[in-house]
């Protein structure tokens, strides 16, 4: 078993810094509080390494709040689920914004009105082609 000093040297050799375990998720930043909490829960030390300090965490939360303010909270929460489920490392803000936009686009597709008459017409055309009929 290695000592704390040996672990610190090993981390320095790998280019990793010591993690400040006192960094807590921010509060007062709306949906960003939830994002940071879930990211810290999922990626622990890797997420804290990005923060560097509690002041860095607050600054980053403000940046994320400005970057996400145009989105509704439910889309942001859904994107958190996507990120936590699919990413091996915590996403940067621009990647997370892309995830939120994808969630919104998928919602629009699901809720798009359907033209049933056009669907029946196309289905009849396909049936005619399969039966060898020329309907044009």
C-alpha positions as CSV (number, residue, x, y, z in Angstrom):
1,X,0.0,0.0,0.0
2,X,1.4,3.4,-1.0
3,X,1.7,6.4,1.3
4,X,-0.2,9.6,0.7
5,X,3.1,11.2,-0.5
6,X,3.7,8.3,-3.0
7,X,0.1,8.7,-4.3
8,X,0.6,12.5,-4.7
9,X,3.8,11.8,-6.7
10,X,2.0,9.3,-8.9
11,X,-0.8,11.7,-9.6
12,X,1.7,14.4,-10.5
13,X,3.5,12.1,-12.9
14,X,0.1,11.4,-14.6
15,X,-0.7,15.1,-14.8
16,X,-3.5,14.9,-12.3
17,X,-3.8,17.4,-9.4
18,X,-5.0,16.7,-5.9
19,X,-8.7,17.1,-5.5
20,X,-10.2,19.5,-3.0
21,X,-12.9,17.3,-1.3
22,X,-14.5,20.3,0.3
23,X,-15.9,21.6,-2.9
24,X,-19.7,21.4,-2.7
25,X,-22.3,21.8,-5.5
26,X,-23.5,25.4,-5.8
27,X,-26.9,26.7,-4.7
28,X,-28.9,29.6,-6.0
29,X,-28.2,29.0,-9.7
30,X,-31.6,27.4,-10.5
31,X,-31.4,24.2,-12.7
32,X,-27.6,24.4,-12.7
33,X,-27.6,23.4,-9.0
34,X,-29.2,20.1,-10.1
35,X,-26.8,19.7,-13.0
36,X,-23.7,20.2,-10.8
37,X,-25.1,18.0,-8.0
38,X,-25.7,15.1,-10.4
39,X,-22.4,15.6,-12.2
40,X,-20.5,15.6,-8.9
41,X,-22.5,12.5,-7.8
42,X,-21.5,10.7,-11.1
43,X,-17.9,11.8,-11.8
44,X,-16.8,12.8,-8.2
45,X,-13.1,13.7,-8.3
46,X,-13.0,14.3,-12.1
47,X,-15.8,16.9,-11.7
48,X,-14.1,18.5,-8.6
49,X,-10.8,18.7,-10.5
50,X,-12.5,20.9,-13.1
51,X,-13.7,23.2,-10.3
52,X,-10.3,23.6,-8.6
53,X,-11.9,25.5,-5.6
54,X,-15.3,26.5,-4.2
55,X,-14.8,29.9,-5.8
56,X,-14.1,28.2,-9.2
57,X,-17.3,26.1,-8.7
58,X,-19.4,29.3,-8.2
59,X,-17.8,31.0,-11.2
60,X,-18.4,27.9,-13.4
61,X,-22.0,27.7,-12.1
62,X,-22.6,31.3,-13.2
63,X,-21.2,30.6,-16.6
64,X,-23.4,27.5,-17.0
65,X,-26.4,29.5,-15.8
66,X,-25.8,32.1,-18.5
67,X,-25.3,29.4,-21.1
68,X,-28.5,27.5,-20.2
69,X,-30.9,30.3,-19.4
70,X,-32.8,30.0,-22.7
71,X,-33.8,26.4,-21.9
72,X,-36.6,25.1,-19.7
73,X,-35.7,23.2,-16.6
74,X,-37.3,19.9,-17.8
75,X,-35.1,19.8,-20.9
76,X,-32.0,20.5,-18.8
77,X,-32.9,17.7,-16.4
78,X,-33.5,15.3,-19.2
79,X,-30.1,16.3,-20.7
80,X,-28.5,15.5,-17.3
81,X,-29.9,12.0,-17.6
82,X,-28.5,11.6,-21.1
83,X,-25.1,12.9,-20.0
84,X,-24.8,10.8,-16.8
85,X,-25.9,7.7,-18.8
86,X,-23.8,8.1,-21.9
87,X,-20.6,10.2,-21.1
88,X,-17.5,8.7,-19.6
89,X,-16.2,12.1,-18.5
90,X,-18.2,15.3,-17.5
91,X,-19.3,17.3,-20.5
92,X,-18.2,20.8,-21.1
93,X,-20.9,23.5,-21.4
94,X,-21.0,23.5,-25.2
95,X,-21.5,19.7,-25.3
96,X,-24.2,19.9,-22.7
97,X,-26.0,22.6,-24.6
98,X,-26.0,20.3,-27.6
99,X,-27.5,17.6,-25.5
100,X,-30.3,20.0,-24.3
101,X,-31.0,21.0,-27.9
102,X,-31.2,17.3,-28.9
103,X,-33.7,16.6,-26.1
104,X,-35.8,19.6,-27.3
105,X,-35.6,18.4,-31.0
106,X,-36.7,14.9,-30.0
107,X,-39.6,16.3,-28.1
108,X,-40.7,18.3,-31.1
109,X,-40.5,15.2,-33.3
110,X,-42.7,13.3,-30.9
111,X,-45.2,16.0,-30.7
112,X,-45.4,16.9,-34.4
113,X,-48.9,16.8,-35.8
114,X,-49.5,14.0,-38.3
115,X,-51.4,14.3,-41.5
116,X,-53.4,11.0,-41.5
117,X,-54.9,11.6,-45.0
118,X,-51.5,12.0,-46.5
119,X,-50.3,8.9,-44.7
120,X,-53.2,6.8,-46.1
121,X,-52.5,8.2,-49.6
122,X,-48.8,7.2,-49.4
123,X,-49.7,3.8,-48.0
124,X,-52.1,3.1,-50.9
125,X,-49.4,4.1,-53.3
126,X,-47.0,1.7,-51.7
127,X,-49.6,-1.1,-51.8
128,X,-50.3,-0.4,-55.5
129,X,-46.5,-0.6,-56.3
130,X,-46.3,-3.9,-54.4
131,X,-49.3,-5.3,-56.3
132,X,-47.7,-4.2,-59.6
133,X,-50.4,-1.6,-60.4
134,X,-49.4,1.7,-62.1
135,X,-51.4,4.4,-60.3
136,X,-49.9,7.5,-62.1
